[in-house]
Amino acid sequence: MFGYLQIEKEELLVKEFETYKAVYCGLCKQMGKDYSFLTRLTLSYDCTFYAMLLMSLHSSCGGFKKGRCTCNPLKRCNFAYSKNDDYQKAAAFSIITVYYKLIDDINDSGFFKSLFSRMIKPFFSHQRKKAKKHYPWIDEYVAEMMERQAVIEQDKSSSVDISADPTAQMLGKILAKDGNDETESRVLYEYGYNIGRWIYLMDAADDMEKDAKSLSFNPFIQEDGLTLDNNIISLTLNQCLARAYDAYNLLDINGFKGILDNMMLRGFPKIQNKITDKTQKDSHKSFESQKGSKDE
């Protein structure tokens, strides 16, 4: 994933921050157990959020234990434990998304730029097969998303809505699998759809300057090379979060609610503001550059 699903540390209680770290460390430990020590290096905030959301929905936190950090044996930390397969599911999701991200990098970059991705692809291909064996539906949804995304991005005129739909549907379908009944599954789909849409568009906004220089596809860059107005970008992202929050409020969150509320109301908006401030500066630079070219 992309790492946008973050907490706002300054607004968390100390015990909440320690709990968040314990879930992060618990998921890291599970990834090493299920796959490989090296896969722990790919752990993202997004998959930590996924694990925490599942554990909240299922009330599956089995308590906390102290232990030594597997990446740094000199460091002691707390590990949150899950009573079911929530960690395993989040670990599999992490491995599968990393594998398909490598494939995307290889397809979108030249040989030398993608050399590192090519070197580690066999390792993650093996890990992905293990993850797919236990959670084939996660692999199916992510693979389907990648195929649809590739087709859409071949058309430079694809709209913002069409471009964001594959990622939105993928996350919506994955979260819907954990609904206890049809109603909760529909709410989880709506929540996942809008969070997935927000993640894709956040990444697009983050990459606008790079994509403009490389002439790569970006839904916020028009066919004439001009970027959409920054106010439109902010409005689109705000709409995603608002719809996601509406669905979130319908969920029965049984644990970690303070942390999840912090992410929805503080963490996500903060990282969004950081990105949109950047796009505002990039748009200003682009305007000045075009103005200078016309004056010449």
PLY file of the C-alpha trace (Angstrom):
ply
format ascii 1.0
element vertex 296
property float x
property float y
property float z
element edge 295
property int vertex1
property int vertex2
end_header
0.00 0.00 0.00
1.01 3.63 0.17
1.47 4.59 3.83
-1.17 7.33 4.03
-3.30 5.72 6.77
-1.45 7.25 9.70
-2.17 8.34 13.25
-1.75 11.88 14.55
0.64 11.08 17.39
0.36 14.44 19.17
-3.40 13.97 19.63
-3.20 10.42 21.04
-3.11 9.54 24.71
0.18 7.92 25.76
-1.53 4.58 26.39
-3.22 4.75 22.97
0.10 5.36 21.24
1.63 2.43 23.12
-1.30 0.26 22.01
-0.85 1.34 18.40
2.84 0.42 18.56
1.93 -2.94 20.11
-0.38 -3.75 17.18
2.31 -2.64 14.71
4.89 -4.86 16.45
2.42 -7.75 16.67
1.78 -7.59 12.94
5.51 -7.31 12.24
6.12 -10.46 14.30
3.33 -12.29 12.47
4.79 -11.40 9.06
8.13 -12.87 10.08
6.44 -16.00 11.39
4.21 -16.57 8.35
6.68 -15.53 5.66
10.22 -14.30 6.19
12.29 -11.97 8.32
12.82 -9.74 5.27
9.10 -9.28 4.68
8.93 -7.35 7.94
10.76 -4.53 6.17
7.71 -4.01 3.93
5.23 -3.48 6.77
3.20 -0.31 6.19
0.92 1.95 8.22
-1.92 0.95 5.89
-1.75 -2.74 6.77
-1.44 -1.85 10.46
-4.68 0.09 10.08
-6.27 -2.93 8.37
-5.20 -5.23 11.22
-6.43 -2.79 13.86
-9.80 -2.34 12.13
-10.31 -6.12 11.91
-9.37 -6.62 15.55
-11.80 -3.86 16.53
-14.66 -5.36 14.52
-14.01 -8.87 15.86
-13.01 -7.91 19.43
-10.06 -10.21 18.85
-7.29 -8.54 20.84
-6.06 -11.24 23.22
-3.95 -8.98 25.39
-0.36 -7.75 25.41
2.99 -9.39 26.10
6.45 -7.93 26.49
9.24 -9.27 24.36
12.31 -8.37 22.37
12.01 -6.67 19.02
12.74 -9.21 16.30
14.46 -6.57 14.17
16.44 -5.11 17.05
17.03 -7.69 19.84
18.45 -4.98 22.11
15.06 -3.27 22.20
12.13 -4.49 24.33
8.59 -3.78 23.19
4.96 -4.77 23.72
3.17 -7.12 21.35
-0.61 -7.13 20.96
-1.99 -10.61 20.33
-5.02 -11.59 18.26
-7.38 -14.44 19.17
-8.18 -15.21 15.52
-6.56 -14.82 12.08
-6.76 -11.01 11.82
-2.97 -10.63 11.88
-2.53 -13.44 9.35
-5.01 -11.77 7.03
-3.30 -8.38 7.31
0.12 -9.98 6.76
-1.14 -11.76 3.63
-2.63 -8.49 2.35
0.72 -6.78 2.87
2.67 -9.47 1.00
0.23 -9.61 -1.91
0.12 -5.84 -2.39
3.92 -5.57 -2.24
4.25 -8.26 -4.93
1.85 -6.53 -7.31
3.50 -3.16 -6.61
6.79 -4.71 -7.76
5.11 -5.92 -10.95
3.73 -2.42 -11.52
7.16 -0.83 -10.99
8.76 -3.26 -13.44
6.10 -2.58 -16.09
6.23 1.20 -15.68
10.01 1.68 -15.46
12.99 1.02 -17.67
15.25 -1.97 -17.10
17.86 -0.20 -14.99
15.37 1.84 -12.96
13.48 -1.33 -12.10
16.58 -3.46 -11.56
16.11 -3.73 -7.79
12.43 -4.67 -8.23
13.45 -7.33 -10.73
16.03 -8.73 -8.30
13.63 -9.14 -5.38
10.62 -10.21 -7.46
11.39 -14.00 -7.23
11.53 -13.78 -3.43
8.20 -11.98 -3.16
6.67 -14.20 -5.82
7.31 -17.16 -3.53
5.88 -15.32 -0.51
2.84 -14.23 -2.50
2.07 -17.86 -3.42
2.03 -18.73 0.29
-0.29 -15.81 1.04
-2.57 -16.70 -1.89
-2.87 -20.29 -0.64
-4.48 -19.12 2.60
-6.35 -16.06 1.30
-7.03 -16.58 -2.44
-9.77 -13.95 -2.48
-7.33 -11.20 -1.43
-5.03 -12.12 -4.31
-8.00 -12.28 -6.68
-9.23 -8.80 -5.77
-5.75 -7.21 -5.92
-4.92 -8.90 -9.25
-8.24 -7.77 -10.71
-7.54 -4.23 -9.53
-4.11 -4.20 -11.18
-5.52 -5.47 -14.50
-8.30 -2.88 -14.58
-5.91 -0.11 -13.54
-3.50 -0.93 -16.35
-6.27 -0.73 -18.96
-7.65 2.54 -17.58
-4.25 4.23 -17.41
-3.59 3.49 -21.08
-6.25 6.09 -21.85
-4.84 9.49 -20.91
-8.35 10.96 -20.90
-9.66 8.68 -18.13
-11.55 10.70 -15.54
-10.76 10.93 -11.85
-13.76 8.76 -10.95
-12.92 6.01 -13.45
-9.23 6.03 -12.49
-9.86 5.63 -8.77
-12.55 2.95 -9.13
-10.32 -0.20 -9.30
-8.49 0.56 -6.04
-11.74 1.64 -4.39
-13.55 -1.55 -5.39
-10.61 -3.72 -4.34
-10.52 -2.38 -0.79
-14.29 -2.33 -0.56
-14.54 -6.02 -1.51
-11.76 -7.01 0.90
-13.32 -5.25 3.89
-16.82 -6.51 3.00
-15.60 -10.10 3.47
-15.42 -9.46 7.22
-18.99 -8.36 7.70
-21.00 -10.41 10.20
-24.13 -10.03 8.08
-25.26 -8.50 4.80
-25.87 -5.07 6.33
-22.43 -4.83 7.94
-20.80 -6.12 4.73
-22.49 -3.32 2.76
-21.30 -0.73 5.28
-17.75 -2.14 5.20
-17.80 -2.10 1.40
-18.85 1.56 1.39
-16.16 2.38 3.94
-13.45 0.46 2.09
-14.53 1.89 -1.27
-14.11 5.49 -0.14
-10.87 4.85 1.77
-9.49 3.02 -1.29
-10.56 5.87 -3.55
-8.91 8.37 -1.18
-5.65 6.36 -1.10
-5.44 6.20 -4.90
-6.15 9.91 -5.34
-3.74 10.83 -2.54
-1.01 8.92 -4.36
-1.96 10.66 -7.61
-1.75 14.08 -5.94
1.56 13.16 -4.30
3.03 12.13 -7.68
1.74 15.02 -9.78
5.06 16.81 -10.23
6.93 13.57 -11.01
4.26 12.36 -13.42
4.14 15.72 -15.20
7.88 15.58 -15.86
7.85 11.95 -17.04
4.57 12.38 -18.99
3.11 9.48 -17.01
-0.61 9.01 -16.48
-2.14 10.95 -13.62
-5.89 11.61 -13.23
-5.17 15.14 -11.96
-3.16 16.04 -15.07
-5.26 16.98 -18.10
-4.48 16.01 -21.70
-3.02 19.48 -22.38
-0.52 18.93 -19.54
-2.21 21.33 -17.11
-3.08 20.15 -13.61
-6.54 20.42 -12.07
-7.11 23.32 -9.73
-5.84 22.55 -6.24
-9.21 23.46 -4.74
-10.86 20.76 -6.87
-8.27 18.21 -5.74
-8.84 19.12 -2.07
-12.62 19.00 -2.51
-12.42 15.56 -4.14
-10.25 14.19 -1.33
-12.47 15.74 1.35
-15.51 14.13 -0.23
-13.84 10.70 -0.03
-13.04 11.11 3.66
-16.49 12.49 4.47
-18.23 9.51 2.86
-15.83 7.10 4.53
-16.52 8.71 7.91
-20.26 8.40 7.41
-19.84 4.65 6.86
-17.33 4.37 9.72
-19.90 5.77 12.15
-22.24 2.91 11.28
-19.69 0.25 12.27
-19.67 -1.44 15.66
-16.14 -0.64 16.80
-15.43 -2.68 19.95
-11.81 -1.82 20.59
-9.14 0.72 19.65
-11.91 3.24 18.95
-9.88 6.16 20.27
-7.03 5.29 17.92
-9.25 4.71 14.90
-11.12 7.96 15.60
-7.78 9.73 15.78
-6.80 8.34 12.37
-10.10 9.25 10.72
-10.41 12.75 12.19
-6.77 13.78 12.70
-4.25 11.53 10.98
-5.81 11.23 7.52
-6.68 14.94 7.22
-3.18 15.92 8.36
-1.40 13.84 5.72
-3.92 15.08 3.14
-3.17 18.71 4.00
0.54 17.99 3.70
0.03 16.59 0.18
-2.33 19.33 -1.01
0.01 22.03 0.30
2.69 20.40 -1.83
0.46 20.27 -4.92
-0.40 23.94 -4.40
3.29 24.85 -4.53
3.88 22.58 -7.53
0.94 24.13 -9.40
2.29 27.62 -8.68
5.72 26.62 -10.01
4.13 25.14 -13.14
2.08 28.31 -13.72
5.14 30.55 -13.35
7.11 28.31 -15.71
4.41 28.42 -18.37
4.03 32.17 -17.93
7.77 32.62 -18.41
7.75 30.50 -21.56
4.94 32.61 -23.06
6.72 35.87 -22.21
9.81 34.66 -24.04
0 1
1 2
2 3
3 4
4 5
5 6
6 7
7 8
8 9
9 10
10 11
11 12
12 13
13 14
14 15
15 16
16 17
17 18
18 19
19 20
20 21
21 22
22 23
23 24
24 25
25 26
26 27
27 28
28 29
29 30
30 31
31 32
32 33
33 34
34 35
35 36
36 37
37 38
38 39
39 40
40 41
41 42
42 43
43 44
44 45
45 46
46 47
47 48
48 49
49 50
50 51
51 52
52 53
53 54
54 55
55 56
56 57
57 58
58 59
59 60
60 61
61 62
62 63
63 64
64 65
65 66
66 67
67 68
68 69
69 70
70 71
71 72
72 73
73 74
74 75
75 76
76 77
77 78
78 79
79 80
80 81
81 82
82 83
83 84
84 85
85 86
86 87
87 88
88 89
89 90
90 91
91 92
92 93
93 94
94 95
95 96
96 97
97 98
98 99
99 100
100 101
101 102
102 103
103 104
104 105
105 106
106 107
107 108
108 109
109 110
110 111
111 112
112 113
113 114
114 115
115 116
116 117
117 118
118 119
119 120
120 121
121 122
122 123
123 124
124 125
125 126
126 127
127 128
128 129
129 130
130 131
131 132
132 133
133 134
134 135
135 136
136 137
137 138
138 139
139 140
140 141
141 142
142 143
143 144
144 145
145 146
146 147
147 148
148 149
149 150
150 151
151 152
152 153
153 154
154 155
155 156
156 157
157 158
158 159
159 160
160 161
161 162
162 163
163 164
164 165
165 166
166 167
167 168
168 169
169 170
170 171
171 172
172 173
173 174
174 175
175 176
176 177
177 178
178 179
179 180
180 181
181 182
182 183
183 184
184 185
185 186
186 187
187 188
188 189
189 190
190 191
191 192
192 193
193 194
194 195
195 196
196 197
197 198
198 199
199 200
200 201
201 202
202 203
203 204
204 205
205 206
206 207
207 208
208 209
209 210
210 211
211 212
212 213
213 214
214 215
215 216
216 217
217 218
218 219
219 220
220 221
221 222
222 223
223 224
224 225
225 226
226 227
227 228
228 229
229 230
230 231
231 232
232 233
233 234
234 235
235 236
236 237
237 238
238 239
239 240
240 241
241 242
242 243
243 244
244 245
245 246
246 247
247 248
248 249
249 250
250 251
251 252
252 253
253 254
254 255
255 256
256 257
257 258
258 259
259 260
260 261
261 262
262 263
263 264
264 265
265 266
266 267
267 268
268 269
269 270
270 271
271 272
272 273
273 274
274 275
275 276
276 277
277 278
278 279
279 280
280 281
281 282
282 283
283 284
284 285
285 286
286 287
287 288
288 289
289 290
290 291
291 292
292 293
293 294
294 295
